[in-house]
């Protein structure tokens, strides 16, 4: 009986070793790409970006009174464009605008917000 190196166990072990080396090689190649991108940006630009971000995060001077509240009912046309938005209680709006609600068809609701198609 001849002994041979090409047994199933040896071939599988060799293929596993090749796969592991390939994974390590690709990981090191990706790491080299990331460092070259970070080295390209000059230091002055990095400092300016930091200053801009600090100014943008400063929220002490924001006035939240101008924020628009979510409409209760929205009417859209067949192209998906907003035709009208109504704010307030649904029951009061349906009483005030009976004709509009008769022409519109209920499409969907998301929480307290309803959408109608005109």
C-alpha positions in Angstrom: 0.0 0.0 0.0 1.4 3.4 -1.0 1.1 6.3 1.3 0.1 9.5 -0.4 -0.2 13.2 0.6 -3.4 13.8 -1.3 -5.9 12.5 1.2 -9.3 14.1 1.7 -8.3 15.5 5.1 -5.1 17.0 3.8 -6.8 18.6 0.8 -9.6 20.1 3.0 -7.1 21.4 5.5 -5.1 23.1 2.7 -8.2 24.7 1.2 -9.2 26.0 4.6 -5.8 27.5 5.1 -6.1 29.2 1.7 -9.5 30.6 2.6 -8.2 32.0 5.9 -5.2 33.7 4.2 -7.6 35.2 1.5 -9.8 36.7 4.3 -6.8 38.2 6.1 -5.4 39.6 2.8 -8.8 41.2 1.9 -9.2 42.7 5.4 -5.7 44.3 5.3 -6.4 45.7 1.8 -9.6 47.3 3.1 -7.8 48.7 6.1 -5.2 50.3 3.8 -8.0 52.0 1.7 -9.6 53.5 4.8 -6.3 55.0 6.1 -5.5 56.6 2.7 -8.9 58.3 2.6 -8.4 59.8 6.0 -4.9 61.0 5.2 -6.1 63.0 2.1 -8.2 65.5 4.1 -6.1 68.5 5.1 -6.1 69.5 8.8 -7.6 72.9 8.1 -10.7 71.4 6.6 -11.1 69.0 9.5 -10.9 71.9 11.9 -13.5 74.0 9.9 -15.9 71.0 9.8 -15.6 70.7 13.5 -16.4 74.3 14.1 -19.4 74.1 11.7 -20.8 71.1 13.5 -20.4 72.8 16.9 -22.4 75.8 15.6 -25.1 73.5 14.1 -25.5 71.6 17.4 -26.0 74.7 19.5 -29.8 74.5 20.1 -30.1 77.2 22.8 -31.3 79.8 20.3 -34.0 77.7 18.5 -37.6 78.8 18.7 -39.9 75.9 18.6 -43.1 78.0 18.4 -42.8 78.1 14.6 -43.0 74.3 14.2 -46.1 73.3 12.3 -48.3 70.8 14.1 -49.3 67.6 12.2 -52.5 68.0 10.3 -55.5 65.9 11.4 -56.9 65.4 7.9 -55.2 65.7 4.5 -56.9 65.8 1.1 -54.7 64.7 -1.9 -55.4 64.5 -5.6 -54.8 61.5 -7.9 -51.2 62.6 -8.4 -50.4 62.5 -4.7 -50.2 66.3 -4.4 -51.6 67.8 -1.2 -54.8 69.8 -2.0 -55.8 70.7 1.6 -54.7 70.2 5.2 -57.1 70.5 8.1 -56.1 71.0 11.8 -58.2 70.3 14.8 -60.8 67.8 16.0 -62.0 65.4 13.3 -65.7 65.6 14.4 -65.7 69.4 14.2 -64.0 69.4 10.8 -66.4 66.9 9.4 -69.3 69.0 10.5 -67.9 72.2 9.0 -66.8 70.7 5.7 -69.6 68.1 5.0 -69.5 68.7 1.2 -65.8 68.3 1.0 -65.9 65.0 2.9 -68.8 63.8 0.6 -66.6 64.4 -2.5 -63.5 62.8 -0.9 -62.9 59.1 -0.5 -61.0 57.8 2.6 -57.6 56.3 1.6 -55.7 55.5 4.8 -54.9 56.6 8.3 -51.7 56.9 10.2 -52.3 57.3 13.9 -54.6 60.4 14.2 -53.8 61.6 10.7 -56.3 60.6 7.9 -55.8 60.9 4.2 -58.7 61.4 1.7 -58.6 61.3 -2.1 -60.4 64.1 -4.1 
